[in-house]
Amino acid sequence: MRIVCPYCGDRDTEEFIFRGEALGRHPGLNSDEYAMFEHVYHRTNLSGKTSEHWYHVQGCRNWILVERDTLTHTIYSARLAKDGES
């Protein structure tokens, strides 16, 4: 599978570390235990098109937000995560 990094171009996924689903913002250090539990453990784990965070560890070292189909591994888009959460 290949990801088109916004800075480095077309790269093999071996250059990246997969973090998981893009779930939006962290609830914060002052949130209650339930909010933190929900954020960390309750994932939708969809089959099909989803948004994921990947870290380009062997390249520009940016977090990339990738829209990918989990069944076919088709990548629809890749952009810097700091440019917009899903």
DSSP file (Angstrom, degrees, kcal/mol; ACC not computed):
  #  RESIDUE AA STRUCTURE BP1 BP2  ACC     N-H-->O    O-->H-N    N-H-->O    O-->H-N    TCO  KAPPA ALPHA  PHI   PSI    X-CA   Y-CA   Z-CA
    1    1 A M              0   0    0      0, 0.0    12,-2.1     0, 0.0     2,-0.4   0.000 360.0 360.0 360.0 144.5    0.0    0.0    0.0
    2    2 A R  E     -A   12   0A   0     10,-0.2     2,-0.4    11,-0.1    10,-0.2  -0.950 360.0-158.2-126.1 143.7    1.2    3.5   -0.8
    3    3 A I  E     -A   11   0A   0      8,-2.8     8,-2.7    -2,-0.4     2,-1.0  -0.964  17.3-135.6-119.3 135.2    0.4    6.9    0.7
    4    4 A V  E     -A   10   0A   0     -2,-0.4     6,-0.3     6,-0.2    74,-0.0  -0.798  24.0-152.1 -91.2 101.8    0.9   10.2   -1.0
    5    5 A C  E  >  -A    9   0A   0      4,-2.7     4,-2.1    -2,-1.0    74,-0.1  -0.537  15.4-131.4 -72.3 135.6    2.5   12.4    1.6
    6    6 A P  T  4 S+     0   0    0      0, 0.0    -1,-0.1     0, 0.0     4,-0.1   0.791 105.6  29.6 -59.5 -27.6    1.7   16.1    1.1
    7    7 A Y  T  4 S+     0   0    0      2,-0.1    -2,-0.0    55,-0.0    -3,-0.0   0.845 130.4  31.7 -96.0 -43.3    5.4   17.0    1.6
    8    8 A C  T  4 S-     0   0    0      1,-0.3     2,-0.2     3,-0.0    -4,-0.0   0.588  94.9-138.5 -99.4 -12.7    7.3   13.9    0.4
    9    9 A G  E  <  +A    5   0A   0     -4,-2.1    -4,-2.7     2,-0.1     2,-0.3  -0.512  61.1   5.2  88.1-159.0    5.1   12.5   -2.4
   10   10 A D  E    S+A    4   0A   0     -6,-0.3     2,-0.3    -2,-0.2    -6,-0.2  -0.466  74.9 167.0 -69.1 119.9    4.2    8.9   -3.1
   11   11 A R  E     -A    3   0A   0     -8,-2.7    -8,-2.8    -2,-0.3     2,-0.1  -0.953  38.1-106.4-136.6 153.2    5.7    6.6   -0.4
   12   12 A D  E >   -A    2   0A   0     -2,-0.3     3,-1.9   -10,-0.2   -10,-0.2  -0.470  33.7-118.3 -73.3 148.7    5.4    3.0    0.8
   13   13 A T  G >  S+     0   0    0    -12,-2.1     3,-1.8     1,-0.3    -1,-0.1   0.659 106.2  80.3 -65.9 -14.1    3.5    2.5    4.1
   14   14 A E  G 3  S+     0   0    0      1,-0.3    -1,-0.3   -13,-0.2   -12,-0.1   0.718  86.6  59.8 -63.7 -18.4    6.7    1.0    5.6
   15   15 A E  G <  S+     0   0    0     -3,-1.9    43,-2.2    42,-0.1    42,-0.4   0.554 102.7  67.4 -82.1  -7.7    7.8    4.6    6.1
   16   16 A F    <   -     0   0    0     -3,-1.8     2,-0.5    40,-0.2    40,-0.2  -0.712  69.8-139.8-114.3 159.5    4.7    5.4    8.3
   17   17 A I  E     -B   55   0B   0     38,-2.2    38,-2.8    -2,-0.2     2,-0.5  -0.987  24.0-134.0-115.1 129.5    3.4    4.3   11.7
   18   18 A F  E     +B   54   0B   0     -2,-0.5    36,-0.2    36,-0.2    -5,-0.0  -0.710  23.9 177.8 -84.8 125.7   -0.3    3.7   11.9
   19   19 A R  E     -     0   0B   0     34,-2.6     2,-0.3    -2,-0.5    -1,-0.2   0.809  41.7-117.1 -95.1 -36.8   -2.0    5.3   14.9
   20   20 A G  E     -B   53   0B   0     33,-1.2    33,-2.9     2,-0.0    -1,-0.3  -0.885  58.2  -1.8 133.7-165.9   -5.6    4.3   14.2
   21   21 A E  E     -B   52   0B   0     -2,-0.3     2,-1.0    31,-0.2    31,-0.3  -0.245  67.0-116.9 -59.0 144.8   -8.9    5.9   13.5
   22   22 A A        +     0   0    0     29,-2.5    29,-0.2    44,-0.1    -1,-0.1  -0.769  41.5 171.9 -84.2 104.9   -9.1    9.7   13.4
   23   23 A L        -     0   0    0     -2,-1.0     2,-0.2     1,-0.4    -1,-0.1   0.299  39.1-114.9-102.3   8.9  -11.4   10.3   16.3
   24   24 A G        -     0   0    0      2,-0.0    -1,-0.4     0, 0.0     2,-0.1  -0.557  66.0  -4.1  90.0-160.5  -11.2   14.1   16.7
   25   25 A R  S    S-     0   0    0     -2,-0.2    -3,-0.0     1,-0.1     0, 0.0  -0.359  71.1-107.8 -76.5 147.0   -9.8   15.9   19.6
   26   26 A H        -     0   0    0      1,-0.1    -1,-0.1    -2,-0.1     3,-0.1  -0.459  31.2-121.3 -64.5 141.3   -8.6   14.4   22.9
   27   27 A P        -     0   0    0      0, 0.0     3,-0.1     0, 0.0    -1,-0.1   0.688  54.7-110.7 -66.0 -16.6  -11.0   15.1   25.7
   28   28 A G    >   -     0   0    0      1,-0.1     3,-1.3     2,-0.1     8,-0.0  -0.079  23.3 -83.9 103.8 155.3   -8.3   16.9   27.8
   29   29 A L  T 3  S+     0   0    0      1,-0.3    -1,-0.1    -3,-0.1     7,-0.0   0.739 124.0  53.6 -69.3 -23.5   -6.4   16.2   31.0
   30   30 A N  T 3  S+     0   0    0     -3,-0.1    -1,-0.3     2,-0.0    -2,-0.1   0.347  84.1 114.7 -94.5   7.3   -9.2   17.6   33.2
   31   31 A S  S <  S-     0   0    0     -3,-1.3    -3,-0.1     1,-0.1     2,-0.0  -0.319  72.8 -97.5 -75.7 161.6  -12.0   15.4   31.7
   32   32 A D     >  -     0   0    0      1,-0.1     4,-1.8    -5,-0.1     5,-0.2  -0.235  34.7-103.4 -74.4 168.1  -13.7   12.8   33.7
   33   33 A E  H  > S+     0   0    0      1,-0.2     4,-2.5     2,-0.2     5,-0.2   0.854 118.6  55.7 -60.8 -38.5  -12.8    9.1   33.6
   34   34 A Y  H  > S+     0   0    0      2,-0.2     4,-2.6     1,-0.2    -1,-0.2   0.920 106.1  50.0 -63.9 -44.6  -15.7    8.2   31.5
   35   35 A A  H  > S+     0   0    0      1,-0.2     4,-2.0     2,-0.2    -1,-0.2   0.901 113.0  47.1 -61.5 -41.2  -14.8   10.7   28.7
   36   36 A M  H  X S+     0   0    0     -4,-1.8     4,-2.3     2,-0.2     5,-0.2   0.911 111.4  50.7 -67.5 -41.9  -11.3    9.4   28.6
   37   37 A F  H  X>S+     0   0    0     -4,-2.5     4,-2.8     1,-0.2     5,-0.6   0.926 110.5  49.6 -59.8 -46.3  -12.4    5.8   28.5
   38   38 A E  H  X5S+     0   0    0     -4,-2.6     4,-1.2     1,-0.2    -1,-0.2   0.908 112.3  47.9 -59.4 -43.7  -14.8    6.5   25.6
   39   39 A H  H  <5S+     0   0    0     -4,-2.0    -1,-0.2    -5,-0.2    -2,-0.2   0.893 119.6  36.9 -66.4 -40.9  -12.0    8.3   23.7
   40   40 A V  H  <5S+     0   0    0     -4,-2.3    -2,-0.2    -5,-0.1    -1,-0.2   0.895 129.4  23.3 -81.5 -41.9   -9.4    5.5   24.2
   41   41 A Y  H  <5S+     0   0    0     -4,-2.8     2,-1.2    -5,-0.2    -3,-0.2   0.714  99.4  79.2-106.8 -23.0  -11.4    2.3   24.0
   42   42 A H     << +     0   0    0     -4,-1.2     2,-0.3    -5,-0.6    -1,-0.1  -0.709  56.9 164.3 -96.8  94.3  -14.6    2.8   22.1
   43   43 A R        -     0   0    0     -2,-1.2    -3,-0.0     1,-0.1    -4,-0.0  -0.785  39.3-139.9-105.2 148.4  -13.7    2.7   18.4
   44   44 A T        -     0   0    0     -2,-0.3    -1,-0.1     2,-0.0    -2,-0.0   0.838  22.2-163.0 -78.2 -31.7  -16.1    2.3   15.6
   45   45 A N        -     0   0    0      1,-0.1    -2,-0.0    -3,-0.0     5,-0.0   0.926  19.8-163.2  48.6  55.8  -13.8    0.0   13.6
   46   46 A L        -     0   0    0      1,-0.1     2,-0.6     3,-0.0    -1,-0.1  -0.303  19.5-133.2 -70.1 148.8  -15.8    0.5   10.4
   47   47 A S  S    S+     0   0    0      2,-0.1     2,-0.3    22,-0.1    -1,-0.1  -0.927  79.5  18.0 -97.1 124.1  -15.6   -1.7    7.4
   48   48 A G  S    S+     0   0    0     -2,-0.6    22,-2.7     2,-0.0     2,-0.2  -0.883 113.5  12.1 117.7-152.0  -15.2    0.5    4.4
   49   49 A K  E    S+ C   0  69B   0     -2,-0.3     2,-0.3    20,-0.3    20,-0.3  -0.449  71.4 152.5 -71.9 128.8  -14.2    4.2    4.0
   50   50 A T  E     - C   0  68B   0     18,-2.5    18,-2.6    -2,-0.2     2,-0.4  -0.946  42.6-113.3-148.2 165.5  -12.7    5.7    7.2
   51   51 A S  E     + C   0  67B   0     -2,-0.3   -29,-2.5    16,-0.2     2,-0.3  -0.895  37.0 179.8-105.7 136.3  -10.3    8.4    8.3
   52   52 A E  E     -BC  21  66B   0     14,-2.7    14,-2.8    -2,-0.4     2,-0.5  -0.939  26.4-124.9-136.0 154.3   -7.0    7.4    9.9
   53   53 A H  E     +BC  20  65B   0    -33,-2.9   -34,-2.6    -2,-0.3   -33,-1.2  -0.880  28.1 178.8 -99.5 131.4   -3.9    9.0   11.4
   54   54 A W  E     -BC  18  64B   0     10,-2.4    10,-3.7    -2,-0.5     2,-0.5  -0.986  18.4-144.5-128.8 141.0   -0.5    7.9   10.1
   55   55 A Y  E     -BC  17  63B   0    -38,-2.8   -38,-2.2    -2,-0.4     2,-1.8  -0.928  11.0-140.5-108.7 125.8    2.8    9.3   11.2
   56   56 A H    > > +     0   0    0      6,-2.5     5,-2.1    -2,-0.5     3,-1.1  -0.564  35.1 164.0 -86.3  78.5    5.5    9.7    8.5
   57   57 A V  T 3 5S+     0   0    0     -2,-1.8    -1,-0.2   -42,-0.4   -41,-0.2   0.803  72.0  43.7 -69.3 -33.3    8.4    8.6   10.7
   58   58 A Q  T 3 5S+     0   0    0    -43,-2.2    -1,-0.3    -3,-0.2   -42,-0.1   0.067 123.7  30.1-102.4  24.5   10.9    8.0    7.9
   59   59 A G  T < 5S-     0   0    0     -3,-1.1    -2,-0.0   -44,-0.2   -43,-0.0  -0.156 127.4 -17.0-141.8-121.7   10.1   11.1    6.0
   60   60 A C  T   5S-     0   0    0     -2,-0.1    -3,-0.1     2,-0.1    -2,-0.0   0.537  77.0-127.4 -78.8  -7.7    8.9   14.6    7.0
   61   61 A R      < +     0   0    0     -5,-2.1     2,-0.3     1,-0.2    -4,-0.1   0.847  60.2 139.6  61.8  38.2    7.7   13.5   10.5
   62   62 A N        -     0   0    0     -6,-0.2    -6,-2.5    19,-0.0     2,-0.4  -0.809  58.3-114.7-106.6 151.8    4.3   14.9   10.0
   63   63 A W  E     -C   55   0B   0     -2,-0.3    18,-2.5    -8,-0.2    19,-0.4  -0.750  34.8-157.5 -81.7 131.4    0.9   13.4   11.1
   64   64 A I  E     -CD  54  80B   0    -10,-3.7   -10,-2.4    -2,-0.4     2,-0.7  -0.925  12.2-143.6-115.4 134.2   -1.1   12.6    8.0
   65   65 A L  E     -CD  53  79B   0     14,-3.6    14,-2.0    -2,-0.4     2,-0.5  -0.885  26.5-169.8 -96.6 114.0   -4.9   12.3    7.9
   66   66 A V  E     -CD  52  78B   0    -14,-2.8   -14,-2.7    -2,-0.7     2,-0.7  -0.899  19.1-151.2-112.3 129.6   -5.7    9.5    5.4
   67   67 A E  E     +CD  51  77B   0     10,-2.3     9,-2.9    -2,-0.5    10,-1.2  -0.903  35.6 164.4 -96.7 117.8   -9.1    8.6    4.0
   68   68 A R  E     -CD  50  75B   0    -18,-2.6   -18,-2.5    -2,-0.7     2,-0.6  -0.962  43.1-123.2-139.3 148.4   -8.9    4.9    3.2
   69   69 A D  E  >  -C   49   0B   0      5,-2.5     4,-2.4    -2,-0.3   -20,-0.3  -0.846  19.9-155.9 -90.0 118.6  -11.2    1.9    2.5
   70   70 A T  T  4 S+     0   0    0    -22,-2.7    -1,-0.1    -2,-0.6   -21,-0.1   0.660  89.9  49.8 -73.2 -15.0  -10.4   -0.8    5.1
   71   71 A L  T  4 S+     0   0    0      3,-0.1    -1,-0.2     1,-0.1   -22,-0.0   0.870 127.2  19.6 -88.1 -40.6  -11.7   -3.5    2.8
   72   72 A T  T  4 S-     0   0    0      2,-0.1    -2,-0.2   -24,-0.0     3,-0.1   0.561  93.5-129.5-105.7 -11.8   -9.9   -2.7   -0.4
   73   73 A H     <  +     0   0    0     -4,-2.4     2,-0.3     1,-0.3    -3,-0.1   0.653  51.2 157.9  65.1  18.4   -7.1   -0.5    1.0
   74   74 A T        -     0   0    0     -5,-0.3    -5,-2.5   -73,-0.1     2,-0.6  -0.582  34.6-143.9 -70.3 130.6   -7.9    2.1   -1.6
   75   75 A I  E     +D   68   0B   0     -2,-0.3    -7,-0.2    -7,-0.2     3,-0.1  -0.884  20.2 179.7-101.0 123.5   -6.6    5.5   -0.4
   76   76 A Y  E     -     0   0B   0     -9,-2.9     2,-0.3    -2,-0.6    -8,-0.2   0.812  64.4 -10.5 -91.5 -35.6   -8.9    8.4   -1.4
   77   77 A S  E     -D   67   0B   0    -10,-1.2   -10,-2.3     2,-0.0     2,-0.3  -0.991  48.7-161.7-160.4 159.3   -6.9   11.3    0.1
   78   78 A A  E     +D   66   0B   0     -2,-0.3     2,-0.3   -12,-0.2   -12,-0.2  -0.952  22.8 157.2-147.1 126.3   -4.0   12.2    2.4
   79   79 A R  E     -D   65   0B   0    -14,-2.0   -14,-3.6    -2,-0.3     2,-0.1  -0.940  50.7 -77.2-143.4 164.3   -3.5   15.6    4.0
   80   80 A L  E >   -D   64   0B   0     -2,-0.3     3,-1.5   -16,-0.2   -16,-0.3  -0.440  36.5-137.4 -63.9 133.4   -1.7   17.1    7.0
   81   81 A A  G >  S+     0   0    0    -18,-2.5     3,-1.6     1,-0.3    -1,-0.2   0.832 102.3  62.5 -63.2 -32.2   -3.6   16.3   10.1
   82   82 A K  G 3  S+     0   0    0    -19,-0.4    -1,-0.3     1,-0.3     3,-0.2   0.671  93.0  66.1 -68.9 -14.5   -3.0   19.8   11.4
   83   83 A D  G <  S-     0   0    0     -3,-1.5    -1,-0.3     1,-0.3    -2,-0.2   0.488 123.0 -26.6 -84.8  -3.3   -5.0   21.2    8.4
   84   84 A G    <   -     0   0    0     -3,-1.6    -1,-0.3    -4,-0.2     2,-0.1  -0.376  55.1-131.2 155.2 126.4   -8.2   19.6    9.6
   85   85 A E              0   0    0     -3,-0.2   -60,-0.0    -2,-0.1   -62,-0.0  -0.476 360.0 360.0 -83.2 160.4   -9.6   16.8   11.7
   86   86 A S              0   0    0     -2,-0.1    -1,-0.1   -62,-0.0   -35,-0.0   0.453 360.0 360.0 -84.5 360.0  -12.3   14.6   10.5
